[in-house]
Amino acid sequence: MGNSLPAFLPWLLFVWLGIETAWDLHSHDIPFWFSLVMLAPGIILLAIAAPLVAMLAFVSLLATEISRRYWLPGMTAMYVPLLAMTILDVRYIPLALGWAILMALWLAKVIGGADALAGMSLLLFYPSWLMLACIVAGILAWFGLLFLLRYGRQAGLRLWTLLCTHAESTRVAGIGAYALAALFFSLAAII
């Protein structure tokens, strides 16, 4: 699916995620519809390419709400469709793996809901190992940058404190990580 999409799409996703990042940095609260701007077209594009996979992804996404109330049935409803997706077509393993990790991080309250939906949306548009790697690189680069900006010369000491004492971390705007992921993916497409 990813190869048939227009070349400007990763740049468009980068611009939208840049707008979301600015909003997140300013208000620390992203409206739900911001996430739908990328998620809905991503599901539609996936439905055109692989209708059954899109249906399974949609069921898995809806199950996140169940899992917040009923842990075992919700987890089953979230992860079984992702497993079925990989059995149907191995090309969607990066999508299923990325979604599983992002949903687990969101449910563990490590990342926010908008952050998880941004990463999941990128994987809908480009369900590839390259996009998954770009998301990981974007997360590491964004939080590394924020960490250095926040703590400056004391970044090493603060990191050591966080790792050794399990100190509570500071919540930060995370959408920028996905904007960087879209940028990295766009640059990789050029190279």
N, CA, C and O atoms as a DFTB+ gen file, in Angstrom:
764 C
 N C O
     1  1       0.819      -1.191       0.000
     2  2       0.000       0.000       0.000
     3  2       0.858       1.248       0.000
     4  3       0.555       2.194      -0.726
     5  1       1.920       1.280       0.792
     6  2       2.730       2.474       0.967
     7  2       3.372       2.979      -0.303
     8  3       3.548       4.187      -0.457
     9  1       3.736       2.078      -1.237
    10  2       4.408       2.495      -2.456
    11  2       3.477       3.193      -3.426
    12  3       3.946       3.974      -4.254
    13  1       2.170       2.942      -3.359
    14  2       1.236       3.524      -4.300
    15  2       0.722       4.893      -3.855
    16  3      -0.028       5.536      -4.589
    17  1       1.108       5.336      -2.688
    18  2       0.660       6.629      -2.190
    19  2       1.498       7.748      -2.795
    20  3       2.653       7.527      -3.157
    21  1       0.927       8.954      -2.908
    22  2       1.674      10.075      -3.493
    23  2       2.920      10.421      -2.676
    24  3       2.942      10.255      -1.456
    25  1       3.945      10.900      -3.360
    26  2       5.234      11.192      -2.722
    27  2       5.138      12.330      -1.708
    28  3       5.946      12.403      -0.783
    29  1       4.158      13.216      -1.877
    30  2       4.048      14.355      -0.958
    31  2       3.350      13.997       0.350
    32  3       3.373      14.788       1.293
    33  1       2.728      12.814       0.425
    34  2       1.956      12.449       1.616
    35  2       2.781      12.441       2.905
    36  3       2.305      12.963       3.913
    37  1       3.999      11.873       2.926
    38  2       4.758      11.930       4.181
    39  2       5.036      13.372       4.627
    40  3       5.056      13.665       5.822
    41  1       5.245      14.253       3.672
    42  2       5.478      15.664       4.016
    43  2       4.209      16.296       4.571
    44  3       4.269      17.097       5.504
    45  1       3.056      15.937       4.000
    46  2       1.775      16.435       4.497
    47  2       1.530      15.938       5.925
    48  3       1.072      16.694       6.782
    49  1       1.838      14.664       6.170
    50  2       1.710      14.128       7.530
    51  2       2.647      14.854       8.491
    52  3       2.277      15.137       9.631
    53  1       3.864      15.155       8.027
    54  2       4.828      15.889       8.843
    55  2       4.283      17.270       9.211
    56  3       4.388      17.693      10.362
    57  1       3.697      17.977       8.232
    58  2       3.151      19.315       8.495
    59  2       2.014      19.227       9.507
    60  3       1.958      20.015      10.450
    61  1       1.098      18.257       9.310
    62  2      -0.019      18.123      10.253
    63  2       0.493      17.802      11.656
    64  3       0.020      18.380      12.634
    65  1       1.443      16.895      11.759
    66  2       1.985      16.551      13.073
    67  2       2.760      17.726      13.667
    68  3       2.813      17.872      14.888
    69  1       3.353      18.556      12.829
    70  2       3.995      19.786      13.312
    71  2       2.971      20.725      13.941
    72  3       3.234      21.333      14.978
    73  1       1.802      20.841      13.309
    74  2       0.722      21.670      13.866
    75  2       0.256      21.079      15.199
    76  3       0.043      21.809      16.167
    77  1       0.101      19.763      15.242
    78  2      -0.295      19.103      16.497
    79  2       0.763      19.316      17.588
    80  3       0.431      19.516      18.756
    81  1       2.036      19.270      17.189
    82  2       3.128      19.470      18.154
    83  2       3.058      20.875      18.740
    84  3       3.172      21.054      19.953
    85  1       2.872      21.871      17.876
    86  2       2.769      23.256      18.358
    87  2       1.594      23.400      19.314
    88  3       1.709      24.056      20.349
    89  1       0.465      22.791      18.973
    90  2      -0.720      22.847      19.843
    91  2      -0.419      22.168      21.178
    92  3      -0.769      22.686      22.238
    93  1       0.230      21.008      21.119
    94  2       0.537      20.227      22.319
    95  2       1.521      20.977      23.219
    96  3       1.356      21.002      24.439
    97  1       2.536      21.584      22.619
    98  2       3.505      22.347      23.416
    99  2       2.867      23.567      24.060
   100  3       3.251      23.979      25.155
   101  1       1.893      24.137      23.371
   102  2       1.238      25.344      23.894
   103  2       0.216      25.018      24.975
   104  3       0.201      25.660      26.025
   105  1      -0.643      24.020      24.728
   106  2      -1.755      23.787      25.647
   107  2      -1.650      22.500      26.467
   108  3      -2.375      22.344      27.449
   109  1      -0.759      21.571      26.085
   110  2      -0.622      20.262      26.746
   111  2      -1.920      19.469      26.748
   112  3      -2.131      18.601      27.594
   113  1      -2.793      19.782      25.782
   114  2      -4.046      19.054      25.653
   115  2      -4.458      19.082      24.186
   116  3      -4.729      20.145      23.629
   117  1      -4.502      17.912      23.571
   118  2      -4.863      17.826      22.160
   119  2      -6.304      17.355      22.055
   120  3      -6.653      16.312      22.607
   121  1      -7.148      18.109      21.354
   122  2      -8.536      17.662      21.167
   123  2      -8.587      16.327      20.428
   124  3      -7.717      16.028      19.610
   125  1      -9.599      15.538      20.720
   126  2      -9.742      14.204      20.139
   127  2      -9.802      14.257      18.613
   128  3      -9.236      13.395      17.941
   129  1     -10.486      15.267      18.062
   130  2     -10.645      15.339      16.609
   131  2      -9.313      15.542      15.893
   132  3      -9.190      15.190      14.720
   133  1      -8.305      16.107      16.581
   134  2      -6.981      16.255      15.966
   135  2      -6.439      14.887      15.548
   136  3      -5.849      14.743      14.477
   137  1      -6.643      13.907      16.387
   138  2      -6.146      12.563      16.090
   139  2      -6.944      11.911      14.972
   140  3      -6.402      11.124      14.195
   141  1      -8.221      12.233      14.889
   142  2      -9.072      11.641      13.858
   143  2      -8.717      12.146      12.465
   144  3      -8.978      11.462      11.475
   145  1      -8.127      13.334      12.376
   146  2      -7.746      13.895      11.081
   147  2      -6.797      12.950      10.342
   148  3      -6.864      12.857       9.117
   149  1      -5.925      12.258      11.050
   150  2      -5.020      11.301      10.418
   151  2      -5.547       9.870      10.489
   152  3      -5.332       9.086       9.565
   153  1      -6.222       9.531      11.556
   154  2      -6.652       8.146      11.755
   155  2      -7.718       7.723      10.743
   156  3      -7.619       6.640      10.165
   157  1      -8.717       8.544      10.525
   158  2      -9.814       8.181       9.617
   159  2      -9.321       7.947       8.182
   160  3      -9.645       6.912       7.600
   161  1      -8.552       8.866       7.595
   162  2      -8.058       8.585       6.239
   163  2      -7.124       7.371       6.194
   164  3      -7.089       6.649       5.197
   165  1      -6.378       7.150       7.263
   166  2      -5.492       5.985       7.313
   167  2      -6.275       4.684       7.259
   168  3      -5.908       3.760       6.533
   169  1      -7.362       4.612       8.035
   170  2      -8.219       3.415       8.024
   171  2      -8.861       3.246       6.648
   172  3      -8.954       2.129       6.139
   173  1      -9.304       4.353       6.042
   174  2      -9.942       4.282       4.719
   175  2      -8.951       3.785       3.676
   176  3      -9.287       2.922       2.866
   177  1      -7.727       4.323       3.686
   178  2      -6.710       3.856       2.728
   179  2      -6.378       2.378       2.930
   180  3      -6.197       1.636       1.964
   181  1      -6.302       1.961       4.184
   182  2      -6.038       0.554       4.462
   183  2      -7.205      -0.314       3.995
   184  3      -6.998      -1.425       3.507
   185  1      -8.435       0.193       4.145
   186  2      -9.621      -0.556       3.707
   187  2      -9.627      -0.742       2.191
   188  3     -10.109      -1.759       1.691
   189  1      -9.102       0.223       1.470
   190  2      -9.015       0.095       0.011
   191  2      -7.993      -0.974      -0.357
   192  3      -8.229      -1.778      -1.259
   193  1      -6.868      -0.983       0.334
   194  2      -5.788      -1.929       0.024
   195  2      -6.066      -3.330       0.569
   196  3      -5.798      -4.325      -0.103
   197  1      -6.599      -3.403       1.780
   198  2      -6.814      -4.701       2.438
   199  2      -8.029      -4.590       3.370
   200  3      -7.867      -4.329       4.562
   201  1      -9.237      -4.784       2.841
   202  2     -10.458      -4.575       3.639
   203  2     -10.525      -5.381       4.933
   204  3     -10.927      -4.847       5.967
   205  1     -10.144      -6.637       4.894
   206  2     -10.217      -7.471       6.093
   207  2      -9.212      -7.019       7.156
   208  3      -9.522      -7.019       8.348
   209  1      -8.024      -6.638       6.727
   210  2      -7.007      -6.131       7.651
   211  2      -7.494      -4.822       8.281
   212  3      -7.301      -4.597       9.476
   213  1      -8.125      -3.959       7.477
   214  2      -8.652      -2.692       8.004
   215  2      -9.746      -2.941       9.031
   216  3      -9.811      -2.258      10.053
   217  1     -10.604      -3.916       8.761
   218  2     -11.659      -4.248       9.713
   219  2     -11.063      -4.741      11.035
   220  3     -11.522      -4.355      12.111
   221  1     -10.042      -5.592      10.946
   222  2      -9.386      -6.097      12.160
   223  2      -8.709      -4.960      12.924
   224  3      -8.762      -4.923      14.153
   225  1      -8.075      -4.037      12.207
   226  2      -7.440      -2.887      12.854
   227  2      -8.484      -2.028      13.557
   228  3      -8.252      -1.544      14.665
   229  1      -9.635      -1.838      12.912
   230  2     -10.701      -1.029      13.492
   231  2     -11.271      -1.688      14.748
   232  3     -11.522      -1.012      15.746
   233  1     -11.474      -2.999      14.701
   234  2     -11.963      -3.737      15.881
   235  2     -10.952      -3.612      17.019
   236  3     -11.331      -3.384      18.168
   237  1      -9.680      -3.761      16.702
   238  2      -8.636      -3.642      17.716
   239  2      -8.636      -2.250      18.342
   240  3      -8.478      -2.100      19.554
   241  1      -8.813      -1.244      17.506
   242  2      -8.857       0.145      17.994
   243  2     -10.052       0.374      18.911
   244  3      -9.915       1.001      19.962
   245  1     -11.207      -0.120      18.528
   246  2     -12.404       0.026      19.371
   247  2     -12.258      -0.713      20.699
   248  3     -12.801      -0.284      21.717
   249  1     -11.535      -1.806      20.685
   250  2     -11.362      -2.608      21.901
   251  2     -10.534      -1.895      22.966
   252  3     -10.547      -2.301      24.128
   253  1      -9.816      -0.840      22.586
   254  2      -9.046      -0.114      23.601
   255  2      -9.968       0.462      24.675
   256  3      -9.586       0.562      25.841
   257  1     -11.181       0.838      24.274
   258  2     -12.130       1.374      25.254
   259  2     -12.627       0.284      26.194
   260  3     -12.842       0.532      27.380
   261  1     -12.810      -0.918      25.666
   262  2     -13.251      -2.042      26.506
   263  2     -12.159      -2.382      27.515
   264  3     -12.445      -2.655      28.681
   265  1     -10.902      -2.362      27.058
   266  2      -9.799      -2.779      27.924
   267  2      -9.616      -1.848      29.116
   268  3      -9.041      -2.247      30.128
   269  1     -10.090      -0.628      29.010
   270  2      -9.973       0.296      30.138
   271  2     -10.942      -0.086      31.264
   272  3     -10.707       0.233      32.430
   273  1     -12.032      -0.771      30.903
   274  2     -13.032      -1.160      31.903
   275  2     -12.912      -2.634      32.310
   276  3     -13.005      -2.983      33.487
   277  1     -12.705      -3.478      31.309
   278  2     -12.648      -4.920      31.538
   279  2     -11.335      -5.425      30.962
   280  3     -11.210      -5.608      29.751
   281  1     -10.371      -5.647      31.819
   282  2      -9.000      -5.879      31.377
   283  2      -8.859      -7.085      30.455
   284  3      -8.414      -6.922      29.319
   285  1      -9.218      -8.277      30.895
   286  2      -8.982      -9.489      30.099
   287  2      -9.781      -9.517      28.793
   288  3      -9.200      -9.766      27.736
   289  1     -11.096      -9.270      28.834
   290  2     -11.823      -9.261      27.547
   291  2     -11.318      -8.155      26.616
   292  3     -11.247      -8.345      25.402
   293  1     -10.974      -7.015      27.183
   294  2     -10.474      -5.904      26.375
   295  2      -9.144      -6.211      25.723
   296  3      -8.939      -5.927      24.543
   297  1      -8.233      -6.798      26.502
   298  2      -6.922      -7.163      25.951
   299  2      -7.067      -8.214      24.860
   300  3      -6.390      -8.155      23.833
   301  1      -7.949      -9.170      25.088
   302  2      -8.184     -10.204      24.084
   303  2      -8.746      -9.580      22.808
   304  3      -8.300      -9.892      21.703
   305  1      -9.721      -8.703      22.972
   306  2     -10.340      -8.049      21.818
   307  2      -9.365      -7.118      21.096
   308  3      -9.528      -6.859      19.903
   309  1      -8.363      -6.617      21.801
   310  2      -7.363      -5.745      21.181
   311  2      -6.304      -6.531      20.435
   312  3      -5.965      -6.193      19.301
   313  1      -5.779      -7.571      21.053
   314  2      -4.608      -8.249      20.506
   315  2      -4.922      -9.418      19.574
   316  3      -4.107      -9.727      18.705
   317  1      -6.065     -10.075      19.721
   318  2      -6.412     -11.173      18.816
   319  2      -6.582     -10.674      17.372
   320  3      -6.088     -11.324      16.451
   321  1      -7.265      -9.544      17.146
   322  2      -7.338      -9.050      15.764
   323  2      -5.955      -8.706      15.182
   324  3      -5.722      -8.890      13.987
   325  1      -5.054      -8.215      16.019
   326  2      -3.709      -7.902      15.524
   327  2      -2.972      -9.179      15.126
   328  3      -2.262      -9.205      14.121
   329  1      -3.143     -10.224      15.911
   330  2      -2.544     -11.512      15.569
   331  2      -3.159     -12.060      14.276
   332  3      -2.448     -12.575      13.413
   333  1      -4.465     -11.947      14.155
   334  2      -5.152     -12.416      12.947
   335  2      -4.676     -11.646      11.717
   336  3      -4.551     -12.208      10.629
   337  1      -4.413     -10.360      11.902
   338  2      -3.908      -9.520      10.818
   339  2      -2.591     -10.071      10.264
   340  3      -2.385     -10.109       9.051
   341  1      -1.717     -10.492      11.156
   342  2      -0.407     -11.007      10.729
   343  2      -0.525     -12.377      10.084
   344  3       0.279     -12.733       9.223
   345  1      -1.528     -13.151      10.498
   346  2      -1.750     -14.464       9.890
   347  2      -2.320     -14.297       8.479
   348  3      -1.962     -15.041       7.566
   349  1      -3.211     -13.314       8.308
   350  2      -3.801     -13.064       6.986
   351  2      -2.764     -12.613       5.963
   352  3      -2.764     -13.065       4.818
   353  1      -1.884     -11.717       6.394
   354  2      -0.902     -11.163       5.463
   355  2       0.326     -10.721       6.259
   356  3       0.247      -9.793       7.064
   357  1       1.441     -11.376       6.038
   358  2       2.655     -11.087       6.813
   359  2       3.196      -9.677       6.558
   360  3       4.008      -9.175       7.336
   361  1       2.746      -9.036       5.470
   362  2       3.192      -7.659       5.212
   363  2       2.715      -6.694       6.298
   364  3       3.247      -5.592       6.431
   365  1       1.719      -7.108       7.067
   366  2       1.173      -6.215       8.098
   367  2       1.727      -6.504       9.487
   368  3       1.193      -6.004      10.477
   369  1       2.778      -7.293       9.577
   370  2       3.430      -7.527      10.871
   371  2       3.922      -6.220      11.496
   372  3       3.706      -6.022      12.692
   373  1       4.579      -5.309      10.744
   374  2       5.012      -4.048      11.379
   375  2       3.835      -3.232      11.922
   376  3       3.940      -2.623      12.987
   377  1       2.724      -3.220      11.196
   378  2       1.528      -2.506      11.660
   379  2       1.022      -3.119      12.959
   380  3       0.780      -2.403      13.931
   381  1       0.862      -4.438      12.982
   382  2       0.343      -5.114      14.172
   383  2       1.291      -4.958      15.357
   384  3       0.850      -4.691      16.475
   385  1       2.578      -5.123      15.119
   386  2       3.564      -4.990      16.202
   387  2       3.591      -3.562      16.743
   388  3       3.582      -3.350      17.955
   389  1       3.624      -2.594      15.845
   390  2       3.627      -1.191      16.267
   391  2       2.385      -0.828      17.053
   392  3       2.468      -0.163      18.086
   393  1       1.213      -1.270      16.559
   394  2      -0.031      -0.989      17.271
   395  2      -0.034      -1.642      18.641
   396  3      -0.450      -1.026      19.622
   397  1       0.425      -2.881      18.718
   398  2       0.435      -3.596      20.003
   399  2       1.296      -2.853      21.018
   400  3       0.905      -2.693      22.175
   401  1       2.456      -2.406      20.587
   402  2       3.364      -1.689      21.503
   403  2       2.778      -0.344      21.900
   404  3       2.788       0.010      23.079
   405  1       2.262       0.418      20.926
   406  2       1.694       1.734      21.230
   407  2       0.486       1.626      22.156
   408  3       0.323       2.437      23.068
   409  1      -0.365       0.617      21.918
   410  2      -1.529       0.435      22.796
   411  2      -1.103       0.051      24.211
   412  3      -1.676       0.529      25.190
   413  1      -0.104      -0.808      24.312
   414  2       0.378      -1.202      25.644
   415  2       0.965       0.006      26.378
   416  3       0.715       0.187      27.570
   417  1       1.738       0.829      25.677
   418  2       2.315       2.031      26.301
   419  2       1.223       3.004      26.727
   420  3       1.328       3.638      27.777
   421  1       0.176       3.123      25.915
   422  2      -0.924       4.027      26.253
   423  2      -1.692       3.503      27.471
   424  3      -2.005       4.266      28.385
   425  1      -1.992       2.203      27.480
   426  2      -2.735       1.641      28.604
   427  2      -1.926       1.683      29.904
   428  3      -2.492       1.772      30.993
   429  1      -0.588       1.618      29.775
   430  2       0.275       1.730      30.951
   431  2       0.508       3.191      31.340
   432  3       1.226       3.480      32.297
   433  1      -0.105       4.105      30.591
   434  2       0.001       5.551      30.833
   435  2       1.430       6.083      30.678
   436  3       1.813       7.064      31.315
   437  1       2.211       5.410      29.815
   438  2       3.557       5.888      29.499
   439  2       3.464       6.989      28.454
   440  3       4.224       7.957      28.491
   441  1       2.524       6.836      27.519
   442  2       2.275       7.872      26.515
   443  2       0.794       8.226      26.557
   444  3      -0.028       7.463      27.064
   445  1       0.473       9.388      26.019
   446  2      -0.913       9.829      25.985
   447  2      -1.671       9.194      24.827
   448  3      -1.078       8.582      23.940
   449  1      -2.981       9.349      24.851
   450  2      -3.820       8.787      23.805
   451  2      -3.552       9.398      22.439
   452  3      -3.529       8.686      21.435
   453  1      -3.348      10.709      22.393
   454  2      -3.063      11.361      21.112
   455  2      -1.722      10.894      20.558
   456  3      -1.567      10.741      19.347
   457  1      -0.762      10.670      21.438
   458  2       0.544      10.164      21.001
   459  2       0.392       8.780      20.372
   460  3       0.940       8.511      19.303
   461  1      -0.354       7.910      21.042
   462  2      -0.561       6.562      20.525
   463  2      -1.284       6.601      19.187
   464  3      -0.906       5.888      18.258
   465  1      -2.322       7.429      19.081
   466  2      -3.079       7.507      17.829
   467  2      -2.242       8.092      16.696
   468  3      -2.418       7.706      15.540
   469  1      -1.342       9.009      17.008
   470  2      -0.469       9.574      15.964
   471  2       0.448       8.490      15.394
   472  3       0.599       8.377      14.178
   473  1       1.054       7.698      16.272
   474  2       1.920       6.616      15.814
   475  2       1.142       5.550      15.065
   476  3       1.609       5.032      14.050
   477  1      -0.045       5.223      15.562
   478  2      -0.872       4.227      14.902
   479  2      -1.309       4.716      13.524
   480  3      -1.378       3.931      12.578
   481  1      -1.602       6.002      13.410
   482  2      -1.998       6.571      12.119
   483  2      -0.866       6.496      11.113
   484  3      -1.085       6.135       9.956
   485  1       0.346       6.835      11.544
   486  2       1.485       6.739      10.630
   487  2       1.645       5.312      10.110
   488  3       1.951       5.105       8.936
   489  1       1.438       4.341      10.980
   490  2       1.555       2.940      10.568
   491  2       0.409       2.515       9.648
   492  3       0.575       1.596       8.845
   493  1      -0.743       3.165       9.753
   494  2      -1.828       2.872       8.812
   495  2      -1.464       3.309       7.395
   496  3      -1.715       2.592       6.426
   497  1      -0.869       4.493       7.293
   498  2      -0.468       5.002       5.983
   499  2       0.692       4.197       5.400
   500  3       0.718       3.902       4.206
   501  1       1.630       3.855       6.242
   502  2       2.841       3.153       5.801
   503  2       3.122       1.976       6.736
   504  3       3.956       2.086       7.634
   505  1       2.432       0.852       6.533
   506  2       2.632      -0.315       7.415
   507  2       3.925      -1.063       7.055
   508  3       3.891      -2.171       6.519
   509  1       5.042      -0.437       7.357
   510  2       6.329      -1.011       6.950
   511  2       7.310      -0.997       8.116
   512  3       7.139      -0.286       9.107
   513  1       8.351      -1.820       7.951
   514  2       9.419      -1.833       8.960
   515  2      10.126      -0.481       8.998
   516  3      10.572      -0.038      10.056
   517  1      10.228       0.172       7.842
   518  2      10.883       1.480       7.796
   519  2      10.115       2.497       8.638
   520  3      10.724       3.259       9.389
   521  1       8.777       2.520       8.522
   522  2       7.999       3.467       9.327
   523  2       8.117       3.123      10.806
   524  3       8.218       4.023      11.639
   525  1       8.106       1.850      11.143
   526  2       8.249       1.452      12.544
   527  2       9.605       1.912      13.090
   528  3       9.692       2.407      14.214
   529  1      10.650       1.746      12.295
   530  2      11.989       2.207      12.698
   531  2      12.017       3.728      12.817
   532  3      12.647       4.262      13.730
   533  1      11.344       4.430      11.909
   534  2      11.300       5.898      11.974
   535  2      10.563       6.365      13.226
   536  3      10.935       7.375      13.823
   537  1       9.519       5.636      13.630
   538  2       8.796       5.990      14.858
   539  2       9.703       5.826      16.075
   540  3       9.749       6.695      16.945
   541  1      10.421       4.712      16.130
   542  2      11.361       4.498      17.241
   543  2      12.428       5.592      17.246
   544  3      12.738       6.149      18.299
   545  1      12.991       5.903      16.075
   546  2      14.016       6.946      15.977
   547  2      13.440       8.310      16.349
   548  3      14.107       9.106      17.011
   549  1      12.210       8.582      15.929
   550  2      11.567       9.853      16.266
   551  2      11.352      10.006      17.759
   552  3      11.569      11.081      18.319
   553  1      10.922       8.927      18.404
   554  2      10.699       8.958      19.859
   555  2      12.021       9.197      20.586
   556  3      12.096      10.040      21.480
   557  1      13.056       8.461      20.205
   558  2      14.361       8.633      20.858
   559  2      14.931      10.034      20.633
   560  3      15.449      10.655      21.562
   561  1      14.835      10.526      19.405
   562  2      15.373      11.857      19.091
   563  2      14.590      12.949      19.816
   564  3      15.185      13.871      20.373
   565  1      13.265      12.851      19.813
   566  2      12.433      13.886      20.441
   567  2      12.679      13.949      21.949
   568  3      12.886      15.028      22.504
   569  1      12.655      12.800      22.598
   570  2      12.832      12.822      24.043
   571  2      14.278      13.130      24.425
   572  3      14.525      13.727      25.473
   573  1      15.222      12.734      23.598
   574  2      16.609      13.135      23.830
   575  2      16.768      14.643      23.739
   576  3      17.428      15.262      24.574
   577  1      16.155      15.227      22.713
   578  2      16.209      16.681      22.537
   579  2      15.544      17.409      23.704
   580  3      16.107      18.354      24.256
   581  1      14.345      16.965      24.076
   582  2      13.649      17.603      25.203
   583  2      14.420      17.445      26.509
   584  3      14.473      18.364      27.328
   585  1      15.007      16.286      26.691
   586  2      15.782      16.023      27.904
   587  2      16.983      16.960      27.985
   588  3      17.259      17.542      29.034
   589  1      17.693      17.100      26.867
   590  2      18.848      18.007      26.842
   591  2      18.436      19.457      27.031
   592  3      19.109      20.204      27.741
   593  1      17.333      19.868      26.403
   594  2      16.858      21.241      26.562
   595  2      16.413      21.514      27.997
   596  3      16.617      22.609      28.521
   597  1      15.816      20.531      28.613
   598  2      15.306      20.721      29.976
   599  2      16.423      20.718      31.021
   600  3      16.432      21.550      31.928
   601  1      17.368      19.775      30.888
   602  2      18.360      19.593      31.946
   603  2      19.764      20.062      31.583
   604  3      20.635      20.122      32.450
   605  1      19.993      20.390      30.333
   606  2      21.286      20.916      29.907
   607  2      22.449      20.051      30.338
   608  3      22.491      18.855      30.049
   609  1      23.395      20.665      31.033
   610  2      24.597      19.949      31.475
   611  2      24.308      18.868      32.509
   612  3      25.112      17.957      32.704
   613  1      23.170      18.970      33.165
   614  2      22.818      17.993      34.195
   615  2      22.006      16.819      33.631
   616  3      21.479      16.014      34.398
   617  1      21.901      16.715      32.311
   618  2      21.098      15.662      31.686
   619  2      21.593      14.274      32.078
   620  3      20.785      13.394      32.377
   621  1      22.892      14.069      32.082
   622  2      23.440      12.767      32.447
   623  2      23.095      12.385      33.871
   624  3      22.710      11.247      34.140
   625  1      23.232      13.341      34.790
   626  2      22.902      13.089      36.192
   627  2      21.418      12.797      36.361
   628  3      21.044      11.890      37.104
   629  1      20.571      13.557      35.678
   630  2      19.122      13.348      35.785
   631  2      18.741      11.980      35.222
   632  3      17.905      11.285      35.800
   633  1      19.350      11.587      34.094
   634  2      19.073      10.280      33.518
   635  2      19.500       9.170      34.470
   636  3      18.773       8.195      34.660
   637  1      20.673       9.319      35.064
   638  2      21.161       8.341      36.030
   639  2      20.196       8.234      37.211
   640  3      19.901       7.130      37.668
   641  1      19.708       9.358      37.702
   642  2      18.765       9.383      38.821
   643  2      17.466       8.669      38.446
   644  3      16.931       7.880      39.225
   645  1      16.970       8.956      37.248
   646  2      15.729       8.316      36.800
   647  2      15.886       6.800      36.710
   648  3      15.005       6.053      37.135
   649  1      17.006       6.354      36.158
   650  2      17.211       4.921      35.954
   651  2      17.498       4.175      37.256
   652  3      17.013       3.061      37.457
   653  1      18.277       4.781      38.127
   654  2      18.715       4.084      39.339
   655  2      17.700       4.131      40.467
   656  3      17.572       3.168      41.224
   657  1      16.991       5.214      40.588
   658  2      16.083       5.354      41.727
   659  2      14.623       5.204      41.330
   660  3      13.732       5.306      42.173
   661  1      14.376       4.962      40.047
   662  2      13.008       4.860      39.549
   663  2      12.213       6.109      39.920
   664  3      11.035       6.036      40.271
   665  1      12.888       7.259      39.833
   666  2      12.233       8.534      40.130
   667  2      11.135       8.784      39.108
   668  3      11.185       8.288      37.983
   669  1      10.149       9.558      39.521
   670  2       9.041       9.856      38.619
   671  2       9.512      10.819      37.537
   672  3      10.157      11.829      37.818
   673  1       9.177      10.487      36.305
   674  2       9.573      11.345      35.198
   675  2       8.568      12.476      35.021
   676  3       7.497      12.481      35.627
   677  1       8.933      13.416      34.191
   678  2       8.087      14.559      33.908
   679  2       7.308      14.289      32.630
   680  3       7.879      13.832      31.640
   681  1       6.013      14.564      32.642
   682  2       5.218      14.393      31.419
   683  2       5.525      15.537      30.470
   684  3       5.559      16.701      30.871
   685  1       5.746      15.197      29.222
   686  2       6.039      16.199      28.207
   687  2       5.157      15.954      26.987
   688  3       4.560      14.889      26.829
   689  1       5.095      16.958      26.141
   690  2       4.367      16.831      24.889
   691  2       5.093      15.814      24.008
   692  3       6.279      15.978      23.722
   693  1       4.399      14.781      23.583
   694  2       5.054      13.706      22.855
   695  2       4.782      13.662      21.361
   696  3       5.425      12.893      20.647
   697  1       3.849      14.466      20.869
   698  2       3.488      14.412      19.453
   699  2       4.680      14.749      18.569
   700  3       4.763      14.262      17.441
   701  1       5.592      15.560      19.049
   702  2       6.774      15.921      18.264
   703  2       7.581      14.707      17.835
   704  3       8.242      14.739      16.797
   705  1       7.534      13.644      18.617
   706  2       8.244      12.413      18.258
   707  2       7.705      11.844      16.951
   708  3       8.464      11.326      16.132
   709  1       6.404      11.941      16.763
   710  2       5.790      11.398      15.555
   711  2       5.972      12.343      14.372
   712  3       6.033      11.906      13.223
   713  1       6.059      13.641      14.661
   714  2       6.401      14.591      13.593
   715  2       7.810      14.287      13.079
   716  3       8.054      14.302      11.873
   717  1       8.732      14.011      14.002
   718  2      10.089      13.634      13.590
   719  2      10.082      12.318      12.827
   720  3      10.835      12.152      11.867
   721  1       9.241      11.383      13.245
   722  2       9.141      10.101      12.534
   723  2       8.690      10.324      11.091
   724  3       9.234       9.722      10.165
   725  1       7.692      11.195      10.906
   726  2       7.219      11.503       9.546
   727  2       8.322      12.190       8.749
   728  3       8.482      11.930       7.556
   729  1       9.088      13.070       9.406
   730  2      10.205      13.742       8.730
   731  2      11.263      12.731       8.333
   732  3      11.742      12.748       7.199
   733  1      11.632      11.856       9.247
   734  2      12.645      10.828       8.941
   735  2      12.180       9.940       7.788
   736  3      12.967       9.589       6.909
   737  1      10.893       9.578       7.797
   738  2      10.368       8.729       6.734
   739  2      10.394       9.468       5.399
   740  3      10.722       8.885       4.366
   741  1      10.047      10.755       5.428
   742  2      10.075      11.574       4.206
   743  2      11.489      11.660       3.652
   744  3      11.703      11.539       2.445
   745  1      12.447      11.867       4.538
   746  2      13.846      11.960       4.101
   747  2      14.339      10.615       3.579
   748  3      15.101      10.572       2.613
   749  1      13.921       9.529       4.198
   750  2      14.319       8.196       3.739
   751  2      13.759       7.909       2.355
   752  3      14.386       7.199       1.569
   753  1      12.593       8.449       2.048
   754  2      11.983       8.239       0.728
   755  2      12.792       8.957      -0.362
   756  3      12.823       8.517      -1.511
   757  1      13.440      10.055       0.010
   758  2      14.242      10.806      -0.944
   759  2      15.552      10.084      -1.230
   760  3      16.028      10.056      -2.364
   761  1      16.121       9.505      -0.188
   762  2      17.440       8.866      -0.307
   763  2      17.406       7.578      -1.041
   764  3      18.444       6.938      -1.212
